[in-house]
Amino acid sequence: MLKCTACPGGASLEMRIHQPIATAAAFTLTALTALLGCSAGRDSATRVTAAVYHVSPSGNDADPGTADQPWRTIQHAADIAGPGDTLLVHAGTYAEDVRFQRSGTSGAPIAFQTAPTERVIVRSLQPDQGASHLRLTGFRVRGYRIWGVTLIGDNQDVILSRLNVSGGEGGIHFTDGYSGEPPAHGPVTDILVEDCSVHDVRYTGIDATPGPCLRTVFRRVESYGNGLVGQSSFGADGIGIERGQDVTVEDCFVHDNGGDGIDLNSRDRTGGVGAIIVRGNVVARNHLQGIKLWSGGRMERNVVWGQGINPIMIGAYDCRAEVLHNAVAYNMWDAAYSARDYAATFGYPEQAGAAPRVRLVMRNNIWAFNTGPAVGSPTGIYFGPRVQLLDERRNVFHSRADGEIQAAFLGDRWFSRADIRNGTWAAVSGHGQDDLAVNPLFVSGWPSVDLHLRPASPALGRGAY
């Protein structure tokens, strides 16, 4: 699908339409100086002291923006705010598509935040090209058509915190342009998305098409219920980043989406991008795949259960990957949206030409109970023909008794649960030290899945908890 991010409340994603947005009436320098009580305008070399301004539905944009005489619109505040200022927005519904064109500085960002304990609803938020050093905190974003929150490109040092975004065709979007092409307005850099909820949108919850996202962190984000309208789609992910470097997704809850859970670097085809970390997440009941690291990275202490197909896909392109202390179990169990598939694939040769070369470290993971009886017979994991095991040990396998591991790099040989127990896998692969092929004894299985281990578990010290 062609994606447009220039118009937060505007045309369909199937079109790329750029429409000028009318700006607020311009202040004269004299009027602005009087309004702010200073001897110099906002853009002069002499900077006024950072101020706190107020916005309320009962206010007036002609007033000074104080607590007693607040402004009426968030857009008016955005047009005036300067480095170091804080804009407190009070309870109410603001039918505004707010565009942020002004920037703070690295030491004095501009903060737009809801007043403590007050519920604020706004239609959409968009830092325009180059708008940087911004903090957007506490808003509920509702009633938009396309994207609720958009960073159009060339944005730096932006924090999105405690936002609740729902409705429309997508939730939060980074960069502008078409899939697989350079961004129309540049990348986004030094972005933090934390303590946000994105849910019940038509397609992807959080999306960066075409990217890239550089030095970007998603922390304690919940993304759910996205892309459930109509047939499940690979364009209906919880978090999807086409291109990026130094991207971290940690402590997030990504669940019940119509597509994949976490999908990173699908268009970084040269492979081996730097510092991709997926850590401490719960990824559950997504209708397609769970965690996808196309160009490798580090996947650590994630809980992955209830996906519709292959829950883990790592290495579509040449890369290095580390898979450490994850629990991957009870995937492909819900017959309403599941199909029998591998429990994980590493270096699967999906693309035309040579299979990807994946250098893999895999330790202390649990792979168990993948593919349930309502969907098909159990399934194990797959290593592609150009996988190089750098270090594989202390993993637990308990999905498919006659084929826990399929190793294409060893002549497409299958290894059973007995082969792991009796040392055949270790002897042939040169790895497998302290691997187990036993029931890990989770606290509970399907459908009330809890992948903590019981006190008597033989797998203690492995898995995600």
C-alpha positions in Angstrom: 0.0 0.0 0.0 1.2 3.5 -0.8 1.6 5.5 2.3 1.1 9.2 2.9 2.1 10.9 6.1 2.0 14.5 5.1 -1.7 15.0 6.0 -2.5 13.8 9.5 -6.2 14.1 9.1 -6.3 13.9 5.3 -6.2 11.7 2.3 -6.3 7.9 2.2 -3.1 5.9 2.6 -3.7 4.7 -0.9 -2.8 8.2 -2.2 0.1 10.5 -1.7 -1.4 14.0 -1.4 0.3 17.0 0.1 -2.0 19.9 1.0 -0.9 23.2 2.5 -2.2 23.8 6.0 -3.4 27.3 6.8 -1.3 28.9 9.4 -2.5 31.0 12.3 -2.6 34.8 11.8 0.9 36.1 12.2 1.8 38.3 15.1 3.8 41.4 14.6 7.0 41.6 16.4 5.7 44.4 18.6 2.5 42.5 19.5 4.4 39.4 20.3 6.9 41.2 22.4 4.2 42.8 24.4 2.4 39.5 24.8 5.4 37.8 26.2 6.5 40.7 28.4 10.0 40.9 27.0 12.1 43.3 25.0 12.9 40.9 22.2 11.0 38.5 19.9 11.2 34.8 20.1 13.5 34.5 17.1 15.9 37.3 18.0 19.3 36.6 19.4 18.2 37.6 22.9 16.3 34.7 24.4 13.5 35.3 27.0 13.4 33.2 30.1 11.6 29.8 29.6 8.0 30.1 30.4 5.0 28.0 31.3 1.9 28.6 29.2 -1.7 27.2 29.5 -4.3 26.1 27.0 -7.9 25.4 27.8 -11.2 25.0 25.8 -12.4 28.0 27.8 -9.5 30.2 26.8 -8.9 32.8 24.1 -5.9 32.9 21.8 -5.8 36.7 22.2 -5.1 36.3 25.9 -1.5 36.0 27.4 -1.7 32.2 27.9 -1.4 32.3 31.7 -3.2 30.0 34.1 -5.9 32.6 34.7 -6.1 33.7 31.0 -5.2 30.6 28.9 -5.0 30.2 25.2 -7.8 28.4 23.4 -5.9 26.2 20.9 -2.9 24.0 21.0 -1.9 25.1 17.5 -1.6 28.7 18.8 0.7 27.5 21.5 2.7 25.5 19.0 3.1 28.6 16.8 4.5 30.7 19.7 6.5 28.3 21.9 10.2 28.6 22.0 13.2 26.7 23.5 12.6 25.7 27.1 8.9 26.5 27.2 6.3 24.2 28.7 2.8 24.2 27.4 0.2 22.8 29.8 -3.0 21.7 28.1 -6.0 21.4 30.3 -8.9 19.0 30.1 -11.1 19.0 27.1 -11.5 17.8 23.5 -9.5 19.8 20.9 -10.7 19.2 17.3 -7.2 20.1 16.0 -4.6 18.6 13.7 -1.7 20.2 15.5 1.5 20.8 13.5 4.7 21.6 15.3 7.0 23.8 13.2 9.2 25.3 15.9 12.0 23.5 17.6 13.6 23.6 21.0 17.3 23.1 21.5 19.3 20.2 22.9 19.5 21.8 26.3 16.1 23.4 26.2 13.4 21.3 24.5 9.8 22.5 24.1 7.4 20.5 26.2 3.7 20.0 25.3 2.0 18.1 28.0 -1.4 17.6 29.6 -2.0 19.1 32.9 -1.7 16.5 35.8 -4.7 14.2 36.1 -6.5 15.9 33.3 -7.9 14.1 30.3 -7.1 15.8 27.0 -8.2 14.6 23.5 -6.7 15.9 20.3 -7.3 14.8 16.8 -3.7 14.5 15.6 -0.1 15.6 16.3 2.6 16.2 13.7 6.1 17.6 14.1 6.8 18.9 10.6 10.1 18.3 8.7 13.0 19.3 10.9 11.0 20.1 14.0 13.2 18.8 16.8 13.9 18.8 20.5 10.2 18.3 21.4 8.4 16.5 24.2 4.7 15.4 23.6 3.2 13.9 26.8 -0.1 12.6 28.0 -2.5 13.2 25.0 -5.3 10.9 23.9 -5.4 11.0 20.1 -8.8 10.3 18.5 -10.9 11.2 15.5 -8.2 11.3 12.8 -8.4 9.6 9.5 -4.9 8.6 8.6 -2.1 8.8 11.2 -2.6 9.9 14.8 1.0 11.0 15.4 3.5 11.6 12.6 7.1 12.5 12.5 7.5 13.6 8.9 11.3 13.4 8.7 14.5 15.1 9.7 13.3 15.2 13.3 15.7 14.8 16.1 15.4 14.4 19.9 11.7 13.9 20.1 10.1 12.1 23.1 6.5 10.7 22.8 5.4 9.7 26.3 2.1 8.5 27.8 0.2 8.9 24.5 -2.9 6.9 23.9 -3.6 6.6 20.1 -6.6 4.9 18.6 -8.7 4.9 15.4 -7.9 5.9 11.9 -5.7 3.9 9.4 -2.6 3.9 11.6 -1.3 4.9 15.0 2.2 6.4 15.1 4.2 6.9 11.9 7.8 7.9 11.3 9.2 9.3 8.0 7.4 10.0 4.7 7.6 8.1 1.4 7.1 4.8 -0.3 8.1 1.3 0.9 11.7 0.5 -0.1 12.6 4.0 -1.3 14.6 6.8 0.4 12.5 9.0 2.7 11.1 12.2 1.2 12.1 14.3 4.1 15.0 12.5 5.8 15.3 10.0 8.7 14.2 10.4 12.3 17.0 10.4 14.9 17.2 10.1 18.7 13.5 9.2 19.2 12.0 7.8 22.4 8.5 6.3 22.5 7.7 5.3 26.1 4.7 4.3 28.1 2.4 4.7 25.1 -0.6 2.7 24.0 -1.5 2.3 20.3 -4.6 0.2 19.6 -7.5 -0.6 17.4 -6.3 1.1 14.2 -7.0 -0.3 10.7 -3.5 -1.2 9.8 -0.1 -1.0 11.6 0.0 0.4 15.1 3.5 1.9 15.0 5.1 2.1 11.5 8.2 3.5 9.9 7.8 3.3 6.2 10.2 3.8 4.6 12.5 4.8 7.5 15.2 4.9 8.6 14.9 5.3 12.3 18.3 6.0 13.9 18.9 5.7 17.6 15.3 5.0 18.4 13.9 3.4 21.5 10.4 1.9 22.1 10.0 1.2 25.8 6.9 0.0 27.8 4.7 0.4 24.8 1.5 -1.6 24.4 0.4 -2.1 20.8 -2.7 -4.2 20.3 -5.9 -4.8 18.4 -4.4 -3.3 15.2 -5.2 -4.6 11.7 -8.1 -6.8 12.8 -10.5 -5.4 10.2 -10.9 -7.9 7.4 -8.3 -10.5 6.6 -5.0 -10.7 8.6 -2.2 -8.9 6.8 1.5 -8.4 6.9 0.7 -4.7 6.8 -1.0 -4.9 10.1 1.8 -5.2 12.7 2.1 -4.1 16.2 5.5 -2.4 15.6 7.0 -2.3 12.1 10.2 -0.6 11.2 11.3 -1.0 7.6 14.9 0.4 8.0 16.9 1.6 10.9 20.0 1.3 13.0 20.5 1.4 16.8 16.8 0.5 17.4 15.7 -1.0 20.7 12.3 -2.4 21.5 12.1 -3.3 25.2 9.6 -4.1 27.9 6.7 -3.8 25.5 3.4 -5.8 25.3 2.6 -6.4 21.7 -0.5 -8.6 21.3 -3.6 -9.5 19.4 -2.7 -7.7 16.2 -3.8 -8.9 12.8 -0.3 -9.1 11.4 3.1 -9.6 13.0 4.1 -8.5 16.5 7.5 -6.9 16.1 8.9 -6.6 12.6 12.3 -4.9 12.2 14.5 -4.1 9.1 12.5 -5.7 6.4 14.0 -3.4 3.8 17.6 -3.3 5.1 18.6 -5.8 2.4 22.3 -5.4 2.7 22.0 -7.0 6.1 24.0 -6.7 9.3 22.6 -3.4 10.5 23.9 -2.2 13.8 22.6 -2.5 17.3 19.1 -4.0 16.9 17.8 -5.1 20.3 14.5 -6.7 21.1 14.5 -7.3 24.9 12.1 -8.1 27.7 8.9 -8.0 25.6 5.7 -10.1 25.8 4.6 -10.9 22.2 1.3 -12.8 22.2 -1.6 -13.9 20.0 -0.6 -11.9 16.9 -2.3 -13.5 14.0 0.8 -13.9 11.8 4.4 -13.9 13.1 5.8 -12.8 16.5 9.3 -11.4 16.3 11.0 -10.8 12.9 14.6 -9.6 12.7 15.3 -9.6 9.0 18.9 -8.3 9.3 19.8 -9.9 12.6 20.3 -8.3 16.1 19.9 -9.4 19.7 16.7 -11.0 20.9 16.8 -11.5 24.7 14.4 -12.5 27.4 11.2 -12.3 25.3 8.1 -14.3 26.0 6.5 -15.4 22.7 3.3 -17.4 22.6 0.0 -17.7 20.7 1.2 -16.5 17.2 -0.7 -17.6 14.1 2.3 -18.8 12.2 6.1 -19.1 12.6 6.7 -17.1 15.8 10.4 -16.3 15.2 12.0 -15.3 11.9 15.6 -14.3 12.0 18.0 -13.6 9.1 16.3 -13.0 5.8 19.6 -11.2 4.8 23.2 -11.9 5.8 23.7 -11.0 9.4 24.7 -11.9 12.9 22.1 -12.7 15.5 22.1 -13.5 19.3 19.1 -15.3 20.7 19.3 -15.5 24.5 17.0 -16.5 27.3 13.7 -16.5 25.4 10.6 -18.6 26.0 8.8 -19.5 22.7 5.9 -21.8 23.3 2.3 -22.6 22.5 2.4 -20.9 19.1 0.0 -22.0 16.3 -2.6 -23.2 18.8 -5.7 -21.1 17.9 -7.4 -22.7 15.0 -9.3 -19.5 14.3 -6.2 -17.8 12.8 -3.3 -20.3 12.9 -1.6 -22.6 10.5 1.1 -25.2 11.1 4.6 -23.7 10.7 8.1 -23.9 12.1 8.6 -22.8 15.7 11.5 -20.6 14.5 13.5 -20.1 11.3 17.1 -18.9 11.0 18.4 -18.1 7.5 15.4 -19.5 5.7 16.0 -19.2 1.9 12.9 -17.2 1.1 14.4 -14.7 -1.4 15.6 -15.6 -4.9 19.3 -16.4 -5.1 21.6 -17.7 -2.4 20.3 -18.4 1.1 21.3 -15.8 3.7 24.4 -16.4 5.7 23.5 -16.1 9.4 26.1 -16.3 12.2 24.1 -17.4 15.2 24.5 -17.4 19.0 21.7 -19.3 20.7 21.7 -20.0 24.4 19.3 -20.6 27.3 16.1 -20.6 25.2 13.0 -22.8 25.6 11.2 -24.0 22.5 8.2 -26.0 23.5 4.7 -27.1 22.6 4.7 -25.3 19.3 1.7 -26.1 16.9 -1.3 -27.3 18.9 -3.5 -30.3 18.1 -6.3 -28.2 16.7 -3.9 -26.8 14.1 -1.7 -29.8 13.2 1.2 -32.0 14.4 3.9 -30.4 16.4 6.8 -28.5 14.8 10.5 -27.8 15.7 13.0 -25.1 14.6 14.8 -24.7 11.3 18.4 -23.7 10.6 19.1 -22.7 7.0 21.8 -24.0 4.6 24.2 -21.1 5.4 23.7 -20.9 9.1 26.9 -20.9 11.1 26.4 -21.8 14.7 28.9 -19.7 16.7 27.6 -20.9 20.1 24.5 -23.1 20.7 24.0 -24.5 24.2 21.8 -24.8 27.2 18.6 -24.7 25.1 15.5 -26.7 25.9 13.5 -28.4 23.1 10.1 -30.0 23.6 7.8 -29.5 20.6 8.3 -32.3 18.0 9.6 -35.6 19.3 10.8 -36.9 15.9 12.2 -33.6 14.7 13.1 -30.9 17.2 15.8 -29.5 14.9 16.0 -29.4 11.1 19.5 -28.4 10.1 19.8 -27.6 6.4 23.5 -26.6 6.9 24.1 -30.3 7.9 22.7 -31.8 4.7 19.1 -31.1 5.7 19.3 -33.5 8.5 16.6 -33.8 11.2 17.4 -34.3 14.9 14.9 -35.9 17.2 14.4 -35.4 20.9 16.3 -38.7 21.4 19.2 -37.3 19.3 19.5 -34.3 21.6 19.3 -36.5 24.7 21.9 -39.1 23.6 24.4 -36.6 22.3 24.0 -37.2 18.5 23.1 -33.5 17.9 26.1 -32.3 19.9 28.5 -34.7 18.1 27.3 -33.8 14.6 26.9 -30.1 15.1 29.9 -29.5 17.4 27.5 -27.6 19.7 24.6 -28.5 22.0 26.4 -28.5 25.3 23.9 -28.9 28.1 20.9 -28.9 25.8 17.8 -30.6 27.2 14.9 -32.3 25.5 12.4 -32.3 28.3 9.1 -30.8 29.4 10.1 -27.5 30.9 7.1 -27.5 33.3 5.6 -24.1 32.7 3.1 -22.7 35.3 0.2 -23.2 32.8 -0.4 -24.0 29.2 -3.0 -23.3 26.6 -5.2 -21.2 26.7 -4.2 -19.5 30.0 -0.5 -19.5 29.1 2.0 -18.6 31.7 5.6 -19.3 30.7 7.1 -18.9 34.2 8.7 -22.2 35.3 7.5 -24.3 38.2 9.9 -24.7 41.1 10.5 -28.3 40.1 11.3 -27.5 36.5 14.3 -29.1 34.9 14.7 -25.9 32.9 15.3 -23.4 35.7 17.8 -20.7 34.7 16.6 -20.9 31.1 13.8 -19.2 29.3 12.7 -15.6 29.8 12.0 -15.5 33.5 
